[in-house]
Amino acid sequence: MKNTIGHSITLTIFGESHGPAIGCVIDGMPSGLEINLDYIHQQLSLRKPSGAISTSRKEKDEVKILSGVKNGKSEGTPIALLIENQNGKRKDYSKIENLARPGHVDYSAHVRYGGFEDASGGGHFSGRLTAVLVAAGAIFRYALEKKGILVGSHIVSIHGIEDRKLNEKKLKKELKQLNEMDFAVLDESIKEKMIKEIQSAKEKKDSVGGILETYVLNMPAGIGEPMFSSIESRLSEALFSIPAIKGVSFGEGFGFADLYGSQANDAFYIDKGKVKTKTNHNGGINGGISNGMPIHFYTVIKPTPSIAQTQETINYKTKKETSIKVEGRHDPAIIHRARVVVDCLSALILADLLQEAYGRNYFGETL
């Protein structure tokens, strides 16, 4: 099992949903990077469940820094982070042991790991581990912000209910506003409709999914490599590691299929000595390399697979067909909580790319 991502900066995660703790080790750290624990906890608060539209499982998500930080600055050695699980309930899964929950990894993991996997709440495959991705990514999201690079997302749609579009002339302002929201939408009336749709799904013992739209502002041009280390491939590798993400597209994405080349191309021009494009259909990336325009992409979050309806399934030990009703604490939608996971993990990957390009001194300080 490979649990490490990154090139210059690497992240290795560990833990299970209902185990004693989850955590990570971040290696390749620059020295002298500010580690703002308050900022990390603020980012984690955006991931926490809230109200009737989220799981009733409550975790404090207090991050313990075990190594690599002194007086609030990185030492340049590996940073180890630990988050204790204080509200796990393995017994919730005893009734469905050896049953393949539809939409879950249970059967696939059982085959892959020969029955030695932890199946409680998804074990190591659970969305619970995204708390670690937020904690680690928040370190670099904060570092990027100090460099003037802003990452932000909003909920484009939930089960067909759509938010208004971002104003491209006010991207910085609107992204900053969204980054402070626990339910990141631009239109307050749409927020109410989305929440009602989530509540309706919950009443039906069902769940809903949606789409996130993400922008990265002020990423310098010339970052990334063609082919196997493009910005698209590096971000996609990470984003598809977030449970429930089933689609990633950049710029116009699948919309390119309906355009002429003359419509899809972004014309270059000079604005006060800076190279810009008049449109941004390609999402700030040409040939896998940033062109200085905002990086722009979408992610699709599938409906939460744990639902309380009775569903058809199998017992993969007895090889018999049966039915299943998933009990316990589950989200009728996770898109509003997944938003900060996308932002923080994207920040980590972008920081990795920047450190590759400019070296460790890009983020750190020297005495």
C-alpha positions as CSV (number, residue, x, y, z in Angstrom):
1,M,0.0,0.0,0.0
2,K,1.5,3.4,-1.1
3,N,0.5,6.3,1.2
4,T,3.0,8.9,0.0
5,I,2.5,11.7,-2.5
6,G,4.8,14.5,-3.6
7,H,8.2,15.1,-5.2
8,S,10.2,17.8,-3.5
9,I,7.7,17.9,-0.6
10,T,6.2,14.5,0.3
11,L,3.2,13.6,2.5
12,T,2.8,10.2,4.0
13,I,-0.5,9.5,5.9
14,F,-1.5,6.8,8.4
15,G,-4.4,5.7,10.6
16,E,-8.0,4.4,10.3
17,S,-11.4,5.9,10.8
18,H,-12.1,4.2,14.1
19,G,-8.5,3.6,15.2
20,P,-6.8,5.5,18.0
21,A,-5.5,8.3,15.8
22,I,-4.8,9.5,12.2
23,G,-1.7,11.5,11.2
24,C,1.0,12.2,8.7
25,V,4.7,12.9,8.1
26,I,5.7,15.8,5.8
27,D,9.2,15.4,4.5
28,G,11.3,17.7,2.3
29,M,10.4,20.7,4.4
30,P,12.2,24.0,4.0
31,S,13.6,25.4,7.2
32,G,12.2,28.7,8.7
33,L,8.7,28.2,7.4
34,E,6.0,29.6,9.7
35,I,3.7,26.9,11.1
36,N,0.6,28.7,12.2
37,L,-1.3,26.3,14.4
38,D,-4.3,28.6,14.8
39,Y,-4.6,28.8,11.0
40,I,-4.5,25.0,10.7
41,H,-7.3,24.6,13.3
42,Q,-9.3,27.3,11.5
43,Q,-9.1,25.3,8.3
44,L,-10.0,22.1,10.1
45,S,-13.1,23.9,11.5
46,L,-14.4,24.3,7.9
47,R,-14.2,20.5,7.5
48,K,-16.1,19.7,10.7
49,P,-19.7,18.5,10.5
50,S,-22.3,21.1,11.3
51,G,-26.0,20.8,12.0
52,A,-28.6,18.4,10.5
53,I,-26.9,18.2,7.1
54,S,-23.8,16.5,8.4
55,T,-22.8,13.4,10.4
56,S,-23.4,13.4,14.1
57,R,-19.9,12.1,14.7
58,K,-18.1,15.0,16.4
59,E,-14.3,15.0,16.7
60,K,-12.2,17.8,18.2
61,D,-9.5,17.5,15.5
62,E,-6.8,19.0,17.7
63,V,-3.5,18.7,15.9
64,K,-0.5,17.6,17.8
65,I,2.9,18.5,16.3
66,L,5.3,15.7,17.2
67,S,8.4,16.8,15.4
68,G,10.1,19.3,13.0
69,V,8.8,22.6,14.5
70,K,10.6,24.9,17.0
71,N,9.3,28.2,18.2
72,G,6.6,28.2,15.5
73,K,9.0,27.7,12.6
74,S,9.9,24.5,10.6
75,E,13.3,23.0,11.4
76,G,13.8,21.6,7.9
77,T,13.4,18.1,9.3
78,P,10.2,15.9,8.9
79,I,7.1,17.3,10.5
80,A,4.9,14.7,12.1
81,L,1.2,15.6,12.8
82,L,-1.2,13.6,14.9
83,I,-5.0,13.9,15.3
84,E,-6.6,11.6,17.9
85,N,-9.9,9.9,17.2
86,Q,-12.0,10.5,20.2
87,N,-15.5,9.5,19.0
88,G,-15.0,6.2,17.0
89,K,-17.6,3.5,17.2
90,R,-16.5,0.2,15.7
91,K,-19.6,-1.6,17.0
92,D,-21.7,0.3,14.5
93,Y,-20.2,-1.9,11.8
94,S,-20.4,-5.3,13.6
95,K,-23.8,-6.1,12.1
96,I,-22.6,-5.7,8.5
97,E,-19.2,-7.5,8.8
98,N,-18.3,-9.1,5.5
99,L,-21.1,-7.4,3.7
100,A,-20.1,-5.2,0.7
101,R,-21.6,-1.8,1.2
102,P,-22.8,-0.5,-2.3
103,G,-20.6,2.3,-3.5
104,H,-17.9,1.5,-0.9
105,V,-14.4,0.0,-1.1
106,D,-15.3,-3.0,1.2
107,Y,-15.2,-5.8,-1.4
108,S,-12.4,-4.3,-3.5
109,A,-10.2,-3.8,-0.4
110,H,-11.0,-7.3,0.9
111,V,-9.7,-8.8,-2.4
112,R,-6.7,-6.5,-2.5
113,Y,-5.6,-7.0,1.1
114,G,-6.7,-10.6,1.6
115,G,-9.1,-9.9,4.4
116,F,-6.5,-8.2,6.7
117,E,-7.9,-4.7,6.0
118,D,-9.8,-2.7,8.7
119,A,-13.4,-2.4,7.4
120,S,-14.8,-0.3,10.2
121,G,-16.1,2.9,8.8
122,G,-13.9,2.3,5.8
123,G,-10.8,2.0,7.9
124,H,-7.8,3.6,6.1
125,F,-10.0,4.3,3.1
126,S,-12.4,6.5,5.0
127,G,-13.0,10.2,4.5
128,R,-12.0,10.6,8.1
129,L,-8.4,10.7,6.9
130,T,-9.1,13.9,4.9
131,A,-8.7,15.7,8.2
132,V,-5.0,14.9,7.9
133,L,-5.0,16.3,4.3
134,V,-6.4,19.5,5.6
135,A,-4.0,19.8,8.5
136,A,-0.9,19.2,6.3
137,G,-2.2,21.3,3.4
138,A,-3.1,24.2,5.6
139,I,0.6,24.7,6.4
140,F,1.2,25.3,2.7
141,R,-2.0,27.2,2.0
142,Y,-0.9,29.7,4.7
143,A,2.6,29.8,3.1
144,L,1.1,30.4,-0.4
145,E,-1.1,33.2,1.0
146,K,2.0,35.0,2.4
147,K,3.4,34.8,-1.2
148,G,0.3,36.3,-2.5
149,I,-1.1,33.1,-4.0
150,L,-4.7,32.5,-3.1
151,V,-6.6,29.2,-3.4
152,G,-10.4,29.2,-3.0
153,S,-13.5,27.2,-4.0
154,H,-17.2,27.4,-4.0
155,I,-20.1,25.0,-4.4
156,V,-21.2,25.2,-8.0
157,S,-24.1,22.9,-7.6
158,I,-25.8,20.3,-5.4
159,H,-28.1,17.8,-7.0
160,G,-28.8,20.2,-9.9
161,I,-29.3,23.3,-7.7
162,E,-26.7,25.9,-9.0
163,D,-25.0,28.8,-7.3
164,R,-24.3,32.0,-9.3
165,K,-21.0,32.3,-11.2
166,L,-17.9,33.9,-9.8
167,N,-17.3,37.5,-11.0
168,E,-14.0,37.3,-12.8
169,K,-13.4,41.0,-12.2
170,K,-13.8,40.4,-8.4
171,L,-12.2,37.0,-8.1
172,K,-9.8,37.9,-5.2
173,K,-12.6,39.6,-3.2
174,E,-15.1,36.8,-3.7
175,L,-12.6,34.0,-3.0
176,K,-11.6,35.6,0.2
177,Q,-15.2,35.8,1.3
178,L,-15.8,32.2,0.3
179,N,-12.8,31.1,2.3
180,E,-14.4,32.3,5.5
181,M,-17.7,30.5,4.9
182,D,-18.6,27.1,6.3
183,F,-21.0,26.6,3.4
184,A,-19.2,28.2,0.5
185,V,-21.8,29.6,-1.9
186,L,-22.1,33.1,-3.4
187,D,-25.9,33.4,-3.4
188,E,-27.5,33.2,0.1
189,S,-30.9,32.2,-1.4
190,I,-29.3,29.3,-3.2
191,K,-27.6,28.2,0.0
192,E,-31.1,27.8,1.6
193,K,-32.3,25.8,-1.4
194,M,-29.2,23.6,-1.3
195,I,-29.5,22.9,2.4
196,K,-33.2,22.0,2.0
197,E,-32.2,19.6,-0.8
198,I,-29.7,17.9,1.5
199,Q,-32.3,17.7,4.3
200,S,-34.8,16.3,1.9
201,A,-32.3,13.6,0.9
202,K,-31.7,12.8,4.5
203,E,-35.4,12.4,5.2
204,K,-35.6,9.9,2.3
205,K,-32.6,8.0,3.8
206,D,-30.6,9.0,0.8
207,S,-27.7,11.4,-0.1
208,V,-26.7,13.9,-2.8
209,G,-23.5,15.0,-4.5
210,G,-22.4,18.1,-6.4
211,I,-19.6,20.1,-8.1
212,L,-16.9,22.4,-6.7
213,E,-15.2,25.1,-8.7
214,T,-11.7,26.1,-7.6
215,Y,-9.4,29.0,-8.5
216,V,-5.7,29.7,-7.8
217,L,-4.8,33.3,-8.2
218,N,-1.2,34.7,-8.8
219,M,0.5,31.4,-9.6
220,P,3.6,32.4,-11.4
221,A,4.1,31.4,-15.1
222,G,6.5,28.6,-15.9
223,I,5.6,26.1,-13.2
224,G,5.0,22.5,-14.1
225,E,6.4,20.1,-16.7
226,P,4.9,18.6,-19.8
227,M,3.6,15.1,-19.9
228,F,3.9,13.2,-16.6
229,S,4.5,16.1,-14.2
230,S,2.1,18.6,-15.6
231,I,0.1,20.8,-13.2
232,E,-3.1,18.9,-14.4
233,S,-1.6,15.5,-13.7
234,R,-0.1,16.4,-10.4
235,L,-3.2,18.0,-9.1
236,S,-5.5,15.3,-10.5
237,E,-3.4,12.5,-8.8
238,A,-3.9,14.2,-5.5
239,L,-7.6,15.2,-6.0
240,F,-8.6,11.7,-7.0
241,S,-7.1,10.5,-3.7
242,I,-9.9,12.3,-1.9
243,P,-12.7,9.8,-1.3
244,A,-15.9,10.6,-3.3
245,I,-14.2,12.6,-6.0
246,K,-15.1,11.0,-9.3
247,G,-14.2,13.8,-11.8
248,V,-11.7,16.6,-12.3
249,S,-11.6,19.0,-15.2
250,F,-9.6,22.1,-16.0
251,G,-10.8,25.3,-17.7
252,E,-13.6,24.5,-20.1
253,G,-13.0,20.8,-19.4
254,F,-15.6,18.7,-21.3
255,G,-17.0,21.9,-22.7
256,F,-14.1,22.0,-25.2
257,A,-15.9,19.3,-27.1
258,D,-18.5,21.8,-28.3
259,L,-16.0,24.6,-29.3
260,Y,-14.1,25.5,-32.4
261,G,-10.3,26.0,-32.0
262,S,-10.9,29.7,-32.6
263,Q,-13.2,29.8,-29.6
264,A,-11.1,27.5,-27.3
265,N,-7.8,29.4,-27.8
266,D,-6.9,32.2,-25.3
267,A,-5.4,35.2,-27.1
268,F,-2.4,36.8,-25.5
269,Y,-1.9,40.5,-24.9
270,I,0.3,42.8,-22.8
271,D,-1.2,44.7,-19.8
272,K,1.2,47.2,-18.2
273,G,4.1,45.1,-19.2
274,K,2.6,41.8,-18.0
275,V,1.6,38.9,-20.3
276,K,-2.1,38.0,-20.0
277,T,-4.8,36.2,-22.0
278,K,-8.1,37.8,-23.0
279,T,-9.9,34.6,-22.0
280,N,-9.0,31.7,-19.8
281,H,-10.6,28.7,-21.4
282,N,-7.5,26.6,-20.7
283,G,-7.6,27.3,-16.9
284,G,-4.3,29.0,-16.7
285,I,-2.3,26.1,-18.0
286,N,-0.7,25.5,-21.4
287,G,1.1,22.2,-22.1
288,G,1.0,21.3,-18.5
289,I,2.7,24.5,-17.4
290,S,1.2,27.6,-15.7
291,N,0.9,30.7,-17.9
292,G,0.3,33.2,-15.2
293,M,-3.5,33.4,-15.5
294,P,-5.7,32.0,-12.7
295,I,-5.6,28.2,-12.5
296,H,-9.2,27.0,-12.8
297,F,-10.6,23.5,-12.3
298,Y,-13.8,21.6,-11.2
299,T,-14.2,18.5,-9.1
300,V,-17.2,16.3,-8.9
301,I,-18.3,14.8,-5.6
302,K,-20.5,11.8,-5.7
303,P,-23.4,11.2,-3.3
304,T,-22.3,9.8,0.1
305,P,-22.5,6.0,-0.4
306,S,-23.5,5.3,3.2
307,I,-27.3,5.6,3.2
308,A,-30.0,4.1,5.5
309,Q,-32.1,2.5,2.7
310,T,-32.1,-1.3,2.3
311,Q,-29.9,-2.2,-0.6
312,E,-29.0,-5.4,-2.4
313,T,-25.5,-6.7,-1.8
314,I,-23.4,-9.8,-1.1
315,N,-21.6,-11.4,1.8
316,Y,-18.1,-11.8,0.3
317,K,-17.1,-14.4,2.8
318,T,-20.0,-16.8,2.2
319,K,-20.5,-15.7,-1.5
320,K,-24.2,-15.4,-1.0
321,E,-26.5,-12.6,-2.0
322,T,-28.2,-10.6,0.8
323,S,-29.4,-7.1,1.6
324,I,-27.9,-4.4,3.8
325,K,-29.0,-1.4,5.7
326,V,-26.1,0.8,6.8
327,E,-26.6,2.2,10.3
328,G,-24.5,4.6,12.2
329,R,-23.5,8.3,11.7
330,H,-23.3,9.4,8.1
331,D,-23.5,12.6,6.0
332,P,-26.4,13.1,3.6
333,A,-23.9,15.3,1.6
334,I,-20.2,15.9,2.0
335,I,-19.5,18.5,-0.6
336,H,-19.6,21.5,1.8
337,R,-17.0,19.7,4.0
338,A,-14.9,18.5,1.0
339,R,-14.4,22.0,-0.2
340,V,-11.6,22.8,2.3
341,V,-10.0,19.4,1.6
342,V,-9.7,20.3,-2.1
343,D,-8.3,23.7,-1.3
344,C,-5.7,22.5,1.2
345,L,-4.5,19.5,-0.7
346,S,-4.3,21.6,-3.9
347,A,-2.1,24.1,-1.9
348,L,0.2,21.3,-0.9
349,I,0.7,20.1,-4.5
350,L,1.2,23.6,-5.7
351,A,3.8,24.2,-3.0
352,D,5.6,21.0,-4.0
353,L,5.7,22.3,-7.7
354,L,7.0,25.7,-6.6
355,Q,9.7,24.3,-4.4
356,E,10.7,22.0,-7.2
357,A,11.1,25.1,-9.5
358,Y,12.7,27.5,-7.0
359,G,14.3,25.4,-4.3
360,R,13.7,25.2,-0.6
361,N,14.6,28.8,0.0
362,Y,11.4,29.9,-1.8
363,F,9.2,29.2,1.3
364,G,11.7,29.2,4.1
365,E,13.8,31.8,5.9
366,T,17.5,32.0,6.6
367,L,19.2,33.6,9.6
